[in-house]
Amino acid sequence: MKLTFITGNKYKLQSAMKALAPYGIEVEQVKLETPEIQSESSREIAEYSAKYAAEKLQKPVVVSDVYGALRHSTAFQVHSQNT
């Protein structure tokens, strides 16, 4: 299985690859600028970015959004263009 991970951050990519390798999951990096909406919710931000990228690339994608250095809140969103 191969996941398309939308990130320009090499450390996020390395972390995802390391975490998923034992399960036989390959991670493909795509650097794609996505619009950043203004929201207090990491989930809403990640969901919007994932939908945008999935529609642009015409395939399912994974994105990660880290919000608020003090909150240490992280949201991951997987989106298929069919959802």
Buried (B, 14 or more C-beta within 10 A) or exposed (E): EEBBBBBEBEEBBEBBBEEBEEEEEEBEBBEBEBEEEEBEBBBBBBBBBBBBBBEBBEEBBBBBBBBEEEEEBEBBBBBEBEE
